[in-house]
Amino acid sequence: MQGNFSYYNPTKLYFGDESLNFLSDELKNYGPTVLLNYGSGSVKRNGIYDRVVAILRQAGKTIVENPGVMSNPTLEKLREGVKIARDHKVDLIIALGGGSVCDYSKGVAAAAYFDGDYWDAFWLQQQNPPKDQKIIPIGCILTMAGTGSEMNGGSVITDVEHMLKVGRVFDSRLMPKFSILNPLFTLTVPDNQMKAGIYDIMNHIMEQYFSDSDDNTSDYISEGLMRGLIVAARKAVVNPQDYEARSNIMWTATWALNTLVGLGKRQDWMVHMIGHSVGAYTHAPHGYALASVSMAYYRRAMKAGLPKFVRFARNVWSISGEGMTDEQIAAAGLEALKSWMLEIGLPLTIGELGATPDMIPGITAGTICYPAGYLDLKPDDITEILNESL
């Protein structure tokens, strides 16, 4: 492995069909007032909300509710949550929902006691909160697998007014103190959200995998995670109630983006940068936005990182390559990826998400460009990728 790194992850995980039972133990570590962030109401319909609230009340907590966190949390909603947290002087934030609710809760936790323009400082300038600033602790109760937000410091927020979707990876102070992962809670997720989550997981791994050329332990871990995800996804699409498949997807999502498989490597994330901008214009589920630009991006990256794409074809998709050139093997790997994406029902173009040619200049302008992976893209390259993805 090349380079130097340190590794620290403070999040405590509880996994399994009885994992919610541990919430009462965790609550003993925090003060009396809990901010409960959740989405549009599905947690009420499936009964998870009632179970969580009962545990909070039994622990003697004062519950401050903040419903309506959307799938792409907005700056306006963030400001609302910050005001609630400040006004009620909350001691703990519980994120009850998917990755968007977890992302949102980190934003609230970071901004509640910041004296200044937190959108500009944290998201636009990519700063961390001052070292001496109070950070509200967070606990996540996950209901959807995909983002890995339950064990990382990431927070993606959308400025609707300026059509700008920006991700920020905070330092370890913003990682959840604990996360509860019960695969049963994911079984009622709508089909499109399950599929979007599956590709979000896959792309998280690929963004870290497609870089460098050294013999890196992280790449071997990534290949195993991708192979397992491919198998579990196929089972889950056929039978969404398959607990084993859904539990494997949930666990893979966590390890795909808790910083482990990126150790000792450069990382890419340009599919995410383009996908964020596509999402800001189309409001598509995050994983769908990533899928819609992936093939055009990776066909381009393949030419610059051919040995890794050959390895991807052989080790992830079991393509022998007998009698084939390296270029043919790598292309066959991408075709296998494409076939799997179609098999599980993912969109392959931004047009399927509602993007139109007149949006492309704005999507390009909203894409953050930097040297990443095997490419150093400029705005003209982004425009070409978007046109190929129509």
N, C-alpha and C positions, 0 to 999 in steps of 0.2 A: 504493500500500500504506500502511496505517495503522500507527502504533506504531513502536517501536524494538526492535532485537534484535541479538544477536551469534550467529554460527554457527561451531561448531567440532565436527568429528567426527574423532576420532583413529584410527578402525578402518581397517585396511588389508584390502582384499578381494582374494581370488583367485577368479575365476569361470571355469567351463567344465569340460569333461570330462577335462582334464589338470591341474586345479587342485591336486589332492592332492600333486602333484610338488613344490610349493613349501613343503610342511611342513618338510622337512629344513633349508631355508634359515632359516626362522623359529626353529627349535629352537636354532640357534647363539646366539641372543640371550638365552637363559635358563639357569638353573642346572640341576643334574643330576637333581632329583627332580620327577617329573610326576604329578599327580593326574589320573587318567582317569575322568571321570564319564560314565556311559551308562545306558541304560534297561533294559528287561526281557530283552534278548537278541536282538532282531531284527538288530542290527548284527553279531552273531556268525553268524547264519544266512545273511545275505546276503554275508558275506565282508569287509565294510568294516572291522570290528574287526581282523581279521588283517592287513590292509594297513596300518592305522594303527600297530598294535603293532610290526610289522616296521620301520617307519620310526623309531619311538621307540628301538627296540633298536639299530638301526644307528647312531643318533646317540649311543649310549652312555648313554641315560637310564635312571634307576631308575623303574619304573612302579609307582604305587600305585593299585590299582583300587577304584572305588566304583560297583558296578552297582546296578540296581534303582531308578533315578530314575523316578518315575511321571509320568503325563501331567498331573496336577495336583500338583506337588511339595508335600509336607507339611512342617509345622514339625518333626515328629519326624525326618523324613529329613534336613532341613536341619541339625539338631543333630548327627546322625550324621556328616554330611560335614564339618562344622566341626571335630569332634573328630579325624577322620582327618587333615585338613589341618594341624591344630596338632601332633598327635603326630608326624607325619612331616616337618614343616617343609618343605612342598612349595614349589617355586620357580615352578611354572607349573601352571595348571589347564587341561586340555583337555576341552571339552564336546563329546562325540560323540553327536549325536542331533538331536532337533527343538528347538523353542523352549522347551519345558519344561526340558530339560537345560541349555540356555543360561541361562535364568532362574535355575535352581537354582544353577548354577556362580557366577553373580554374587553370589547370596546368601552362598554359602560364602566367596567372595573378600572380601566386605565384612565378614563376621562373624568370620573366623578370628582376627584380632588385636584385636578390639574387647573392651574391658574393661567389661562390663556386659550388660544384657538387650538383645540385638540385635533381637529380635522387637518389643519395645516401642519401642525407639529408632528403628529403621529403618522398620518397616512401620506400626506403630500411630501413632507420632508423626511419621512421614515425614521423619526427619532423614537427613543424610548422615554417613558416618564422619568423625571428627575429621581436620583437615587434616594433622596429623602422624602419623596412623595408617598402618601398613603395609597395603597392599592387594596381594593376590596377583594377578599378571597372568593374563588369560584368553585362550585361543584357542578358537574354535568351528569344528567340522567338521560342517556342517549336513546332516541327512538328511531334513528335512521343511520345506516352505515354508509360511509363515503368519504367524508372530509378528513378524518383523523383529528379533528379539532378537539376531541376529548383528551388528547395527550400531546398537544403542541401549543405554541403561542400565537397561532395564526388568527387573524381577524380581517375579513373582507367586508367592506362597506361601499355602498353605491351612492354617489351624489347624483340624484335624478336630474336636478336642474341643469347640470353641466355634462350629463351623459358620461359619467366617469366612475368606473368601478375599480377600486384600489385595494390591494391586499397588503397587510402589514404583519410581519412575524415579530412579535414582541419578545423581550428577554424572558428568562425563566420565571420571573415574578408573576407573569400573566398566564402561566400554564395552570390548568385546573389543579386544585389541591387534591381532588379525588374525582373519579368518574365511575359511574355505574353502567355496566354494559349487559343488558338482558336481551338476548336475541329474540325472545318472545315479543318484545316491544316493537320489533321491526316487521312483524308478520302482517300488520294492518297497513303498512305504507303502500300508497298507490303504486301501481305497476310502473308508471313512467318514472317515479322517484326512485324506485328500487334499481331500475336499469341505469338511470343517470348516476346513482351512487356507485354502481359497479364500475362504470367507466372512469369516474373520478378516481377511484382506487387504482385502477390500471394505469391511468395517466400519471398519477403521483409517482408510481414506481418508475415508469419510463422516463419521466423528467430527470430523475436522479441516475438512472441506468445509462442513458445515452450520453456519455461523456467519458473522456480519458481513454487510455489504452493499456494501463498497467493491469497486472493480475491482482484484482482487488476483492477482498472477502465480501465487501458490500454487494458486489455484482452477483456473487453466488447466492447470497441471501435473496436478492431481488428476483433472480430467476426462479427460485423455489416459490416465492410469494406469487409471482405471475402465473406459474403453472397451476398452483392450487386455486387461484382465483378463477382461472379459465374453467376448470372442472366444476367448481361450486356454482359459478354463474350459469352454466348450462343446466345444472340441476334445478336451480332456483327459478329460472325462466319457465321450465316445464311444470314445476310444482312450487309455487311461492311459499307454501306451508311446510316445506322441507326444513325442519329445524337444524339438522346437521349442516346443510348447505348454507343456510342463513347465518348460523353461528360462525362458520368458517369465513364467510364474507365479512362479518363484523370484526372478527379478530384480525384479518388481513388488513382491513381499513386502518386499524390502529397502528400496525407496524409499518404500513406503507408511508406514514408521514408523522412519525414521532422522533425524527432526526436520525434514527439508527442507520438506514440503508444509504444515507448520503454521506456517511463518515469517510474521510479520506479522499473525497472526490470533489471535483467541480460539479455544479448542477446547472440544469438548463432553465426550465420554467417559461420558455417562450410560448409554448402552446397555451399555458395558463394566461400569459399576458395578452395574447390575441383573443383567447376565449373570454377573458374578463370584459374586453371591449365589445365583443359580439354580444355578450350577455347584457351589457348596459343598454344596447340598442334593441335587443329582441326580447329581453326579460325571460329568456329560456332557462330551464334548469341548468345549473352549472356544468354537470357532466355532459349534457347534450351540447352545450357550447364548445366544450373541449373536443368532443367527438367530431363535430362538424368541420374543424380545421385540421385535425390530426393527420389525415392522409396526405394532404398537400404539404404540410410541414415536414413530415418524416420522409417523404420521397426526396425532398430537397436535402435534408440532413443526411440521408443515406449515402449520398455521393461524397460527403466530407468525412463521414465516420464509418466507412465501409466495413472494416474488421468487426466492429461492435454489432453492426446490423447482421453480419454473417453469423456471429455468435448467437444473437437473438433468434435467428431462424433455426439454428441447430438445437440450442439448449432449451428454448421455450416452446417452439412449435414442432420439434422433432423432425426437421427436414434434413434428410441425409446429405443431400447435395451431390450425390454420385453423378458424375458426368456433367456437372454444371459449373459454370464460372462463379467467382465470388459475387459478381454483380447479379447473376441469376438467382443465387441462393438468397442473397439479401432481399431481392425483389419478391421472392417466394414467401419470405417471412412476413413482409408487409401485406401480401395478399392473404396470408393466413390470418393476420390481425384483422384485416378488412372483413373477411368471411365471418369471423367470430363476432365482430361488431354487428353485422347484418343479422346473424343468427339470433342474437339476443335483443334485436330490435332497436338499434341506435341510429340516429340520423347521421348521415355522412356529409351533408352539405349545409351551409348556412342558409341557403334558400329554403330548406325544409323548416327552418326556425322562424321564417318570416323576413329574413334580411333581403334587401333589394340593392341593385347596383348603386343607386343614389346614396345609400348608407355607407358605402365603402370608404370614401374620404374621411368621414367622421370616425368610423371604426379604426382606421389607420391612425388618425390623429390621437385617439384615445389609448393606443397601444404603447406601452413602455418598452423601449428597445435597449438592449445591452448585449455585449458579447456573452454567449451562453452555449454550453455544449460544444457542438462542432461548427456552429455558425455565428456570424456577427451580422445580424440583420439590420437593415436600414429601412426607413419608411417605404421606399419603393419596393423592397422585398415583401413587406407586409401586404402591400396592395396586391402584388402578384399572387401571394398565397390566398388572399381573400377572393380574388377573381377566380382562381383555380377551384376554390371551395364553393362557389355559387352553384 
